[in-house]
Amino acid sequence: MLGFEDTSIAFVYIANIVAVTVCVIYGIINWNKGADTEAEEIAEELQWEKEEAELDKDL
């Protein structure tokens, strides 16, 4: 099969191609998903910094 002496080697090559294909598809689907919550994360960080500044004043 494809010039391989053992069929398990062919299965490994096929599994490698399938894994690469799945990873590429996953990457395309999730390309910019992190940017959706970026504004919320920045607002949370600003609130946290304000609270930290108030706590530092109290000390």
CHARMM-style PDB file with segment names, atoms N, HN, CA, C and O in Angstrom:
ATOM      1  N   MET     1       0.842  -1.174   0.000  1.00  0.00      PROA
ATOM      2  CA  MET     1       0.000   0.000   0.000  1.00  0.00      PROA
ATOM      3  C   MET     1       0.891   1.243   0.000  1.00  0.00      PROA
ATOM      4  O   MET     1       1.582   1.503   0.985  1.00  0.00      PROA
ATOM      5  N   LEU     2       0.885   1.984  -1.050  1.00  0.00      PROA
ATOM      6  HN  LEU     2       0.323   1.773  -1.850  1.00  0.00      PROA
ATOM      7  CA  LEU     2       1.672   3.206  -1.225  1.00  0.00      PROA
ATOM      8  C   LEU     2       3.175   2.968  -1.076  1.00  0.00      PROA
ATOM      9  O   LEU     2       3.913   3.913  -0.794  1.00  0.00      PROA
ATOM     10  N   GLY     3       3.634   1.773  -1.252  1.00  0.00      PROA
ATOM     11  HN  GLY     3       3.035   1.006  -1.481  1.00  0.00      PROA
ATOM     12  CA  GLY     3       5.053   1.475  -1.163  1.00  0.00      PROA
ATOM     13  C   GLY     3       5.550   1.208   0.240  1.00  0.00      PROA
ATOM     14  O   GLY     3       6.755   1.052   0.438  1.00  0.00      PROA
ATOM     15  N   PHE     4       4.660   1.149   1.230  1.00  0.00      PROA
ATOM     16  HN  PHE     4       3.681   1.276   1.070  1.00  0.00      PROA
ATOM     17  CA  PHE     4       5.056   0.860   2.602  1.00  0.00      PROA
ATOM     18  C   PHE     4       5.003  -0.642   2.825  1.00  0.00      PROA
ATOM     19  O   PHE     4       4.106  -1.320   2.324  1.00  0.00      PROA
ATOM     20  N   GLU     5       5.955  -1.152   3.569  1.00  0.00      PROA
ATOM     21  HN  GLU     5       6.683  -0.601   3.976  1.00  0.00      PROA
ATOM     22  CA  GLU     5       5.978  -2.583   3.861  1.00  0.00      PROA
ATOM     23  C   GLU     5       4.924  -2.964   4.896  1.00  0.00      PROA
ATOM     24  O   GLU     5       4.423  -4.089   4.890  1.00  0.00      PROA
ATOM     25  N   ASP     6       4.590  -2.041   5.774  1.00  0.00      PROA
ATOM     26  HN  ASP     6       4.997  -1.128   5.779  1.00  0.00      PROA
ATOM     27  CA  ASP     6       3.634  -2.326   6.833  1.00  0.00      PROA
ATOM     28  C   ASP     6       2.468  -1.346   6.720  1.00  0.00      PROA
ATOM     29  O   ASP     6       2.683  -0.160   6.469  1.00  0.00      PROA
ATOM     30  N   THR     7       1.247  -1.821   6.901  1.00  0.00      PROA
ATOM     31  HN  THR     7       1.072  -2.784   7.105  1.00  0.00      PROA
ATOM     32  CA  THR     7       0.079  -0.942   6.766  1.00  0.00      PROA
ATOM     33  C   THR     7      -0.028   0.046   7.918  1.00  0.00      PROA
ATOM     34  O   THR     7      -0.661   1.092   7.770  1.00  0.00      PROA
ATOM     35  N   SER     8       0.573  -0.259   9.057  1.00  0.00      PROA
ATOM     36  HN  SER     8       1.087  -1.109   9.178  1.00  0.00      PROA
ATOM     37  CA  SER     8       0.487   0.672  10.180  1.00  0.00      PROA
ATOM     38  C   SER     8       1.200   1.983   9.868  1.00  0.00      PROA
ATOM     39  O   SER     8       0.788   3.035  10.355  1.00  0.00      PROA
ATOM     40  N   ILE     9       2.245   1.939   9.079  1.00  0.00      PROA
ATOM     41  HN  ILE     9       2.579   1.084   8.683  1.00  0.00      PROA
ATOM     42  CA  ILE     9       2.943   3.167   8.674  1.00  0.00      PROA
ATOM     43  C   ILE     9       2.026   4.030   7.816  1.00  0.00      PROA
ATOM     44  O   ILE     9       2.000   5.251   7.971  1.00  0.00      PROA
ATOM     45  N   ALA    10       1.288   3.416   6.928  1.00  0.00      PROA
ATOM     46  HN  ALA    10       1.310   2.424   6.802  1.00  0.00      PROA
ATOM     47  CA  ALA    10       0.340   4.161   6.098  1.00  0.00      PROA
ATOM     48  C   ALA    10      -0.741   4.799   6.963  1.00  0.00      PROA
ATOM     49  O   ALA    10      -1.139   5.937   6.716  1.00  0.00      PROA
ATOM     50  N   PHE    11      -1.216   4.080   7.972  1.00  0.00      PROA
ATOM     51  HN  PHE    11      -0.892   3.155   8.173  1.00  0.00      PROA
ATOM     52  CA  PHE    11      -2.222   4.638   8.875  1.00  0.00      PROA
ATOM     53  C   PHE    11      -1.671   5.832   9.649  1.00  0.00      PROA
ATOM     54  O   PHE    11      -2.398   6.791   9.904  1.00  0.00      PROA
ATOM     55  N   VAL    12      -0.413   5.783  10.019  1.00  0.00      PROA
ATOM     56  HN  VAL    12       0.178   5.004   9.812  1.00  0.00      PROA
ATOM     57  CA  VAL    12       0.203   6.903  10.734  1.00  0.00      PROA
ATOM     58  C   VAL    12       0.267   8.131   9.833  1.00  0.00      PROA
ATOM     59  O   VAL    12      -0.039   9.237  10.279  1.00  0.00      PROA
ATOM     60  N   TYR    13       0.656   7.954   8.584  1.00  0.00      PROA
ATOM     61  HN  TYR    13       0.905   7.056   8.223  1.00  0.00      PROA
ATOM     62  CA  TYR    13       0.692   9.077   7.651  1.00  0.00      PROA
ATOM     63  C   TYR    13      -0.705   9.641   7.425  1.00  0.00      PROA
ATOM     64  O   TYR    13      -0.878  10.859   7.384  1.00  0.00      PROA
ATOM     65  N   ILE    14      -1.686   8.787   7.280  1.00  0.00      PROA
ATOM     66  HN  ILE    14      -1.545   7.797   7.313  1.00  0.00      PROA
ATOM     67  CA  ILE    14      -3.064   9.246   7.087  1.00  0.00      PROA
ATOM     68  C   ILE    14      -3.559   9.973   8.335  1.00  0.00      PROA
ATOM     69  O   ILE    14      -4.214  11.010   8.223  1.00  0.00      PROA
ATOM     70  N   ALA    15      -3.257   9.447   9.518  1.00  0.00      PROA
ATOM     71  HN  ALA    15      -2.725   8.605   9.609  1.00  0.00      PROA
ATOM     72  CA  ALA    15      -3.656  10.105  10.762  1.00  0.00      PROA
ATOM     73  C   ALA    15      -2.991  11.469  10.893  1.00  0.00      PROA
ATOM     74  O   ALA    15      -3.604  12.409  11.398  1.00  0.00      PROA
ATOM     75  N   ASN    16      -1.764  11.584  10.450  1.00  0.00      PROA
ATOM     76  HN  ASN    16      -1.266  10.820  10.040  1.00  0.00      PROA
ATOM     77  CA  ASN    16      -1.058  12.861  10.485  1.00  0.00      PROA
ATOM     78  C   ASN    16      -1.751  13.883   9.593  1.00  0.00      PROA
ATOM     79  O   ASN    16      -1.943  15.029   9.998  1.00  0.00      PROA
ATOM     80  N   ILE    17      -2.122  13.483   8.403  1.00  0.00      PROA
ATOM     81  HN  ILE    17      -1.967  12.552   8.074  1.00  0.00      PROA
ATOM     82  CA  ILE    17      -2.808  14.387   7.475  1.00  0.00      PROA
ATOM     83  C   ILE    17      -4.158  14.800   8.039  1.00  0.00      PROA
ATOM     84  O   ILE    17      -4.546  15.963   7.930  1.00  0.00      PROA
ATOM     85  N   VAL    18      -4.878  13.859   8.642  1.00  0.00      PROA
ATOM     86  HN  VAL    18      -4.563  12.914   8.731  1.00  0.00      PROA
ATOM     87  CA  VAL    18      -6.174  14.174   9.247  1.00  0.00      PROA
ATOM     88  C   VAL    18      -5.993  15.146  10.413  1.00  0.00      PROA
ATOM     89  O   VAL    18      -6.770  16.092  10.548  1.00  0.00      PROA
ATOM     90  N   ALA    19      -4.994  14.931  11.247  1.00  0.00      PROA
ATOM     91  HN  ALA    19      -4.363  14.163  11.137  1.00  0.00      PROA
ATOM     92  CA  ALA    19      -4.750  15.811  12.387  1.00  0.00      PROA
ATOM     93  C   ALA    19      -4.406  17.227  11.936  1.00  0.00      PROA
ATOM     94  O   ALA    19      -4.893  18.197  12.516  1.00  0.00      PROA
ATOM     95  N   VAL    20      -3.584  17.349  10.923  1.00  0.00      PROA
ATOM     96  HN  VAL    20      -3.188  16.561  10.452  1.00  0.00      PROA
ATOM     97  CA  VAL    20      -3.232  18.674  10.398  1.00  0.00      PROA
ATOM     98  C   VAL    20      -4.472  19.364   9.840  1.00  0.00      PROA
ATOM     99  O   VAL    20      -4.672  20.558  10.065  1.00  0.00      PROA
ATOM    100  N   THR    21      -5.299  18.626   9.120  1.00  0.00      PROA
ATOM    101  HN  THR    21      -5.136  17.656   8.937  1.00  0.00      PROA
ATOM    102  CA  THR    21      -6.519  19.195   8.547  1.00  0.00      PROA
ATOM    103  C   THR    21      -7.457  19.683   9.646  1.00  0.00      PROA
ATOM    104  O   THR    21      -8.013  20.776   9.545  1.00  0.00      PROA
ATOM    105  N   VAL    22      -7.636  18.883  10.692  1.00  0.00      PROA
ATOM    106  HN  VAL    22      -7.184  17.995  10.774  1.00  0.00      PROA
ATOM    107  CA  VAL    22      -8.507  19.280  11.798  1.00  0.00      PROA
ATOM    108  C   VAL    22      -7.956  20.522  12.495  1.00  0.00      PROA
ATOM    109  O   VAL    22      -8.723  21.418  12.846  1.00  0.00      PROA
ATOM    110  N   CYS    23      -6.663  20.588  12.700  1.00  0.00      PROA
ATOM    111  HN  CYS    23      -6.040  19.860  12.416  1.00  0.00      PROA
ATOM    112  CA  CYS    23      -6.053  21.753  13.348  1.00  0.00      PROA
ATOM    113  C   CYS    23      -6.212  23.016  12.510  1.00  0.00      PROA
ATOM    114  O   CYS    23      -6.477  24.088  13.054  1.00  0.00      PROA
ATOM    115  N   VAL    24      -6.055  22.904  11.215  1.00  0.00      PROA
ATOM    116  HN  VAL    24      -5.839  22.033  10.773  1.00  0.00      PROA
ATOM    117  CA  VAL    24      -6.214  24.067  10.336  1.00  0.00      PROA
ATOM    118  C   VAL    24      -7.662  24.541  10.354  1.00  0.00      PROA
ATOM    119  O   VAL    24      -7.913  25.745  10.425  1.00  0.00      PROA
ATOM    120  N   ILE    25      -8.608  23.627  10.291  1.00  0.00      PROA
ATOM    121  HN  ILE    25      -8.404  22.650  10.233  1.00  0.00      PROA
ATOM    122  CA  ILE    25     -10.026  24.003  10.326  1.00  0.00      PROA
ATOM    123  C   ILE    25     -10.362  24.655  11.661  1.00  0.00      PROA
ATOM    124  O   ILE    25     -11.066  25.665  11.690  1.00  0.00      PROA
ATOM    125  N   TYR    26      -9.874  24.103  12.759  1.00  0.00      PROA
ATOM    126  HN  TYR    26      -9.302  23.283  12.736  1.00  0.00      PROA
ATOM    127  CA  TYR    26     -10.104  24.682  14.080  1.00  0.00      PROA
ATOM    128  C   TYR    26      -9.523  26.097  14.157  1.00  0.00      PROA
ATOM    129  O   TYR    26     -10.159  27.002  14.698  1.00  0.00      PROA
ATOM    130  N   GLY    27      -8.333  26.284  13.623  1.00  0.00      PROA
ATOM    131  HN  GLY    27      -7.817  25.549  13.183  1.00  0.00      PROA
ATOM    132  CA  GLY    27      -7.711  27.600  13.630  1.00  0.00      PROA
ATOM    133  C   GLY    27      -8.477  28.617  12.814  1.00  0.00      PROA
ATOM    134  O   GLY    27      -8.594  29.774  13.217  1.00  0.00      PROA
ATOM    135  N   ILE    28      -9.001  28.202  11.671  1.00  0.00      PROA
ATOM    136  HN  ILE    28      -8.906  27.262  11.344  1.00  0.00      PROA
ATOM    137  CA  ILE    28      -9.785  29.113  10.831  1.00  0.00      PROA
ATOM    138  C   ILE    28     -11.073  29.511  11.535  1.00  0.00      PROA
ATOM    139  O   ILE    28     -11.463  30.678  11.502  1.00  0.00      PROA
ATOM    140  N   ILE    29     -11.734  28.555  12.171  1.00  0.00      PROA
ATOM    141  HN  ILE    29     -11.417  27.606  12.198  1.00  0.00      PROA
ATOM    142  CA  ILE    29     -12.999  28.842  12.854  1.00  0.00      PROA
ATOM    143  C   ILE    29     -12.781  29.778  14.034  1.00  0.00      PROA
ATOM    144  O   ILE    29     -13.584  30.685  14.253  1.00  0.00      PROA
ATOM    145  N   ASN    30     -11.720  29.577  14.794  1.00  0.00      PROA
ATOM    146  HN  ASN    30     -11.068  28.840  14.616  1.00  0.00      PROA
ATOM    147  CA  ASN    30     -11.485  30.345  16.021  1.00  0.00      PROA
ATOM    148  C   ASN    30     -10.457  31.452  15.849  1.00  0.00      PROA
ATOM    149  O   ASN    30      -9.820  31.842  16.828  1.00  0.00      PROA
ATOM    150  N   TRP    31     -10.277  31.965  14.659  1.00  0.00      PROA
ATOM    151  HN  TRP    31     -10.795  31.649  13.865  1.00  0.00      PROA
ATOM    152  CA  TRP    31      -9.211  32.919  14.357  1.00  0.00      PROA
ATOM    153  C   TRP    31      -9.261  34.152  15.250  1.00  0.00      PROA
ATOM    154  O   TRP    31      -8.257  34.486  15.879  1.00  0.00      PROA
ATOM    155  N   ASN    32     -10.391  34.833  15.324  1.00  0.00      PROA
ATOM    156  HN  ASN    32     -11.206  34.562  14.813  1.00  0.00      PROA
ATOM    157  CA  ASN    32     -10.479  36.089  16.073  1.00  0.00      PROA
ATOM    158  C   ASN    32     -11.472  36.012  17.222  1.00  0.00      PROA
ATOM    159  O   ASN    32     -12.077  37.027  17.567  1.00  0.00      PROA
ATOM    160  N   LYS    33     -11.654  34.874  17.811  1.00  0.00      PROA
ATOM    161  HN  LYS    33     -11.162  34.050  17.531  1.00  0.00      PROA
ATOM    162  CA  LYS    33     -12.618  34.727  18.904  1.00  0.00      PROA
ATOM    163  C   LYS    33     -12.184  35.496  20.148  1.00  0.00      PROA
ATOM    164  O   LYS    33     -13.042  35.949  20.906  1.00  0.00      PROA
ATOM    165  N   GLY    34     -10.913  35.653  20.379  1.00  0.00      PROA
ATOM    166  HN  GLY    34     -10.216  35.285  19.763  1.00  0.00      PROA
ATOM    167  CA  GLY    34     -10.437  36.334  21.572  1.00  0.00      PROA
ATOM    168  C   GLY    34     -10.762  37.810  21.589  1.00  0.00      PROA
ATOM    169  O   GLY    34     -10.866  38.399  22.664  1.00  0.00      PROA
ATOM    170  N   ALA    35     -10.926  38.418  20.446  1.00  0.00      PROA
ATOM    171  HN  ALA    35     -10.842  37.939  19.572  1.00  0.00      PROA
ATOM    172  CA  ALA    35     -11.202  39.847  20.369  1.00  0.00      PROA
ATOM    173  C   ALA    35     -12.626  40.178  20.790  1.00  0.00      PROA
ATOM    174  O   ALA    35     -12.925  41.341  21.061  1.00  0.00      PROA
ATOM    175  N   ASP    36     -13.509  39.191  20.851  1.00  0.00      PROA
ATOM    176  HN  ASP    36     -13.266  38.246  20.630  1.00  0.00      PROA
ATOM    177  CA  ASP    36     -14.899  39.441  21.215  1.00  0.00      PROA
ATOM    178  C   ASP    36     -15.032  39.913  22.657  1.00  0.00      PROA
ATOM    179  O   ASP    36     -15.884  40.753  22.944  1.00  0.00      PROA
ATOM    180  N   THR    37     -14.233  39.409  23.551  1.00  0.00      PROA
ATOM    181  HN  THR    37     -13.540  38.727  23.318  1.00  0.00      PROA
ATOM    182  CA  THR    37     -14.340  39.751  24.970  1.00  0.00      PROA
ATOM    183  C   THR    37     -13.255  40.720  25.429  1.00  0.00      PROA
ATOM    184  O   THR    37     -13.113  40.958  26.628  1.00  0.00      PROA
ATOM    185  N   GLU    38     -12.505  41.272  24.514  1.00  0.00      PROA
ATOM    186  HN  GLU    38     -12.621  41.079  23.540  1.00  0.00      PROA
ATOM    187  CA  GLU    38     -11.385  42.136  24.891  1.00  0.00      PROA
ATOM    188  C   GLU    38     -11.856  43.401  25.600  1.00  0.00      PROA
ATOM    189  O   GLU    38     -11.232  43.819  26.575  1.00  0.00      PROA
ATOM    190  N   ALA    39     -12.939  44.021  25.137  1.00  0.00      PROA
ATOM    191  HN  ALA    39     -13.446  43.681  24.345  1.00  0.00      PROA
ATOM    192  CA  ALA    39     -13.436  45.247  25.765  1.00  0.00      PROA
ATOM    193  C   ALA    39     -13.891  44.972  27.197  1.00  0.00      PROA
ATOM    194  O   ALA    39     -13.641  45.779  28.093  1.00  0.00      PROA
ATOM    195  N   GLU    40     -14.552  43.848  27.414  1.00  0.00      PROA
ATOM    196  HN  GLU    40     -14.755  43.193  26.686  1.00  0.00      PROA
ATOM    197  CA  GLU    40     -14.989  43.486  28.763  1.00  0.00      PROA
ATOM    198  C   GLU    40     -13.794  43.245  29.680  1.00  0.00      PROA
ATOM    199  O   GLU    40     -13.814  43.644  30.844  1.00  0.00      PROA
ATOM    200  N   GLU    41     -12.771  42.605  29.167  1.00  0.00      PROA
ATOM    201  HN  GLU    41     -12.755  42.281  28.221  1.00  0.00      PROA
ATOM    202  CA  GLU    41     -11.580  42.337  29.977  1.00  0.00      PROA
ATOM    203  C   GLU    41     -10.871  43.629  30.356  1.00  0.00      PROA
ATOM    204  O   GLU    41     -10.377  43.758  31.476  1.00  0.00      PROA
ATOM    205  N   ILE    42     -10.815  44.577  29.442  1.00  0.00      PROA
ATOM    206  HN  ILE    42     -11.215  44.472  28.532  1.00  0.00      PROA
ATOM    207  CA  ILE    42     -10.178  45.866  29.736  1.00  0.00      PROA
ATOM    208  C   ILE    42     -10.963  46.605  30.808  1.00  0.00      PROA
ATOM    209  O   ILE    42     -10.373  47.189  31.716  1.00  0.00      PROA
ATOM    210  N   ALA    43     -12.300  46.587  30.710  1.00  0.00      PROA
ATOM    211  HN  ALA    43     -12.779  46.112  29.972  1.00  0.00      PROA
ATOM    212  CA  ALA    43     -13.133  47.244  31.717  1.00  0.00      PROA
ATOM    213  C   ALA    43     -12.942  46.597  33.086  1.00  0.00      PROA
ATOM    214  O   ALA    43     -12.874  47.300  34.094  1.00  0.00      PROA
ATOM    215  N   GLU    44     -12.856  45.282  33.135  1.00  0.00      PROA
ATOM    216  HN  GLU    44     -12.912  44.711  32.316  1.00  0.00      PROA
ATOM    217  CA  GLU    44     -12.623  44.590  34.404  1.00  0.00      PROA
ATOM    218  C   GLU    44     -11.261  44.955  34.990  1.00  0.00      PROA
ATOM    219  O   GLU    44     -11.139  45.142  36.200  1.00  0.00      PROA
ATOM    220  N   GLU    45     -10.251  45.058  34.153  1.00  0.00      PROA
ATOM    221  HN  GLU    45     -10.350  44.906  33.169  1.00  0.00      PROA
ATOM    222  CA  GLU    45      -8.917  45.416  34.633  1.00  0.00      PROA
ATOM    223  C   GLU    45      -8.890  46.842  35.175  1.00  0.00      PROA
ATOM    224  O   GLU    45      -8.241  47.108  36.187  1.00  0.00      PROA
ATOM    225  N   LEU    46      -9.590  47.762  34.509  1.00  0.00      PROA
ATOM    226  HN  LEU    46     -10.117  47.546  33.686  1.00  0.00      PROA
ATOM    227  CA  LEU    46      -9.649  49.136  34.998  1.00  0.00      PROA
ATOM    228  C   LEU    46     -10.342  49.200  36.351  1.00  0.00      PROA
ATOM    229  O   LEU    46      -9.890  49.910  37.250  1.00  0.00      PROA
ATOM    230  N   GLN    47     -11.443  48.460  36.499  1.00  0.00      PROA
ATOM    231  HN  GLN    47     -11.810  47.883  35.769  1.00  0.00      PROA
ATOM    232  CA  GLN    47     -12.150  48.420  37.775  1.00  0.00      PROA
ATOM    233  C   GLN    47     -11.251  47.844  38.862  1.00  0.00      PROA
ATOM    234  O   GLN    47     -11.225  48.349  39.984  1.00  0.00      PROA
ATOM    235  N   TRP    48     -10.523  46.800  38.534  1.00  0.00      PROA
ATOM    236  HN  TRP    48     -10.543  46.389  37.622  1.00  0.00      PROA
ATOM    237  CA  TRP    48      -9.614  46.178  39.497  1.00  0.00      PROA
ATOM    238  C   TRP    48      -8.524  47.159  39.923  1.00  0.00      PROA
ATOM    239  O   TRP    48      -8.178  47.234  41.102  1.00  0.00      PROA
ATOM    240  N   GLU    49      -7.986  47.905  38.968  1.00  0.00      PROA
ATOM    241  HN  GLU    49      -8.267  47.843  38.010  1.00  0.00      PROA
ATOM    242  CA  GLU    49      -6.939  48.882  39.289  1.00  0.00      PROA
ATOM    243  C   GLU    49      -7.475  49.992  40.182  1.00  0.00      PROA
ATOM    244  O   GLU    49      -6.773  50.447  41.085  1.00  0.00      PROA
ATOM    245  N   LYS    50      -8.714  50.440  39.944  1.00  0.00      PROA
ATOM    246  HN  LYS    50      -9.284  50.070  39.210  1.00  0.00      PROA
ATOM    247  CA  LYS    50      -9.322  51.462  40.803  1.00  0.00      PROA
ATOM    248  C   LYS    50      -9.484  50.940  42.224  1.00  0.00      PROA
ATOM    249  O   LYS    50      -9.191  51.649  43.187  1.00  0.00      PROA
ATOM    250  N   GLU    51      -9.949  49.704  42.355  1.00  0.00      PROA
ATOM    251  HN  GLU    51     -10.187  49.128  41.572  1.00  0.00      PROA
ATOM    252  CA  GLU    51     -10.113  49.114  43.680  1.00  0.00      PROA
ATOM    253  C   GLU    51      -8.767  48.959  44.380  1.00  0.00      PROA
ATOM    254  O   GLU    51      -8.669  49.184  45.586  1.00  0.00      PROA
ATOM    255  N   GLU    52      -7.741  48.582  43.645  1.00  0.00      PROA
ATOM    256  HN  GLU    52      -7.821  48.400  42.665  1.00  0.00      PROA
ATOM    257  CA  GLU    52      -6.401  48.454  44.220  1.00  0.00      PROA
ATOM    258  C   GLU    52      -5.887  49.809  44.701  1.00  0.00      PROA
ATOM    259  O   GLU    52      -5.277  49.906  45.766  1.00  0.00      PROA
ATOM    260  N   ALA    53      -6.135  50.852  43.913  1.00  0.00      PROA
ATOM    261  HN  ALA    53      -6.630  50.773  43.048  1.00  0.00      PROA
ATOM    262  CA  ALA    53      -5.683  52.190  44.302  1.00  0.00      PROA
ATOM    263  C   ALA    53      -6.387  52.636  45.580  1.00  0.00      PROA
ATOM    264  O   ALA    53      -5.759  53.242  46.449  1.00  0.00      PROA
ATOM    265  N   GLU    54      -7.688  52.344  45.708  1.00  0.00      PROA
ATOM    266  HN  GLU    54      -8.198  51.852  45.002  1.00  0.00      PROA
ATOM    267  CA  GLU    54      -8.428  52.705  46.917  1.00  0.00      PROA
ATOM    268  C   GLU    54      -7.907  51.938  48.129  1.00  0.00      PROA
ATOM    269  O   GLU    54      -7.797  52.498  49.220  1.00  0.00      PROA
ATOM    270  N   LEU    55      -7.588  50.666  47.941  1.00  0.00      PROA
ATOM    271  HN  LEU    55      -7.677  50.211  47.054  1.00  0.00      PROA
ATOM    272  CA  LEU    55      -7.054  49.880  49.048  1.00  0.00      PROA
ATOM    273  C   LEU    55      -5.679  50.386  49.474  1.00  0.00      PROA
ATOM    274  O   LEU    55      -5.361  50.390  50.663  1.00  0.00      PROA
ATOM    275  N   ASP    56      -4.869  50.811  48.516  1.00  0.00      PROA
ATOM    276  HN  ASP    56      -5.128  50.808  47.550  1.00  0.00      PROA
ATOM    277  CA  ASP    56      -3.547  51.342  48.842  1.00  0.00      PROA
ATOM    278  C   ASP    56      -3.656  52.650  49.620  1.00  0.00      PROA
ATOM    279  O   ASP    56      -2.836  52.923  50.496  1.00  0.00      PROA
ATOM    280  N   LYS    57      -4.673  53.465  49.301  1.00  0.00      PROA
ATOM    281  HN  LYS    57      -5.340  53.243  48.589  1.00  0.00      PROA
ATOM    282  CA  LYS    57      -4.872  54.717  50.031  1.00  0.00      PROA
ATOM    283  C   LYS    57      -5.243  54.440  51.485  1.00  0.00      PROA
ATOM    284  O   LYS    57      -4.817  55.157  52.390  1.00  0.00      PROA
ATOM    285  N   ASP    58      -6.044  53.390  51.702  1.00  0.00      PROA
ATOM    286  HN  ASP    58      -6.390  52.807  50.967  1.00  0.00      PROA
ATOM    287  CA  ASP    58      -6.478  53.050  53.056  1.00  0.00      PROA
ATOM    288  C   ASP    58      -5.327  52.532  53.910  1.00  0.00      PROA
ATOM    289  O   ASP    58      -5.356  52.665  55.133  1.00  0.00      PROA
ATOM    290  N   LEU    59      -4.334  51.954  53.290  1.00  0.00      PROA
ATOM    291  HN  LEU    59      -4.310  51.845  52.297  1.00  0.00      PROA
ATOM    292  CA  LEU    59      -3.206  51.432  54.059  1.00  0.00      PROA
ATOM    293  C   LEU    59      -2.287  52.567  54.412  1.00  0.00      PROA
ATOM    294  OT1 LEU    59      -1.264  52.353  55.064  1.00  0.00      PROA
TER     295      LEU     59
END
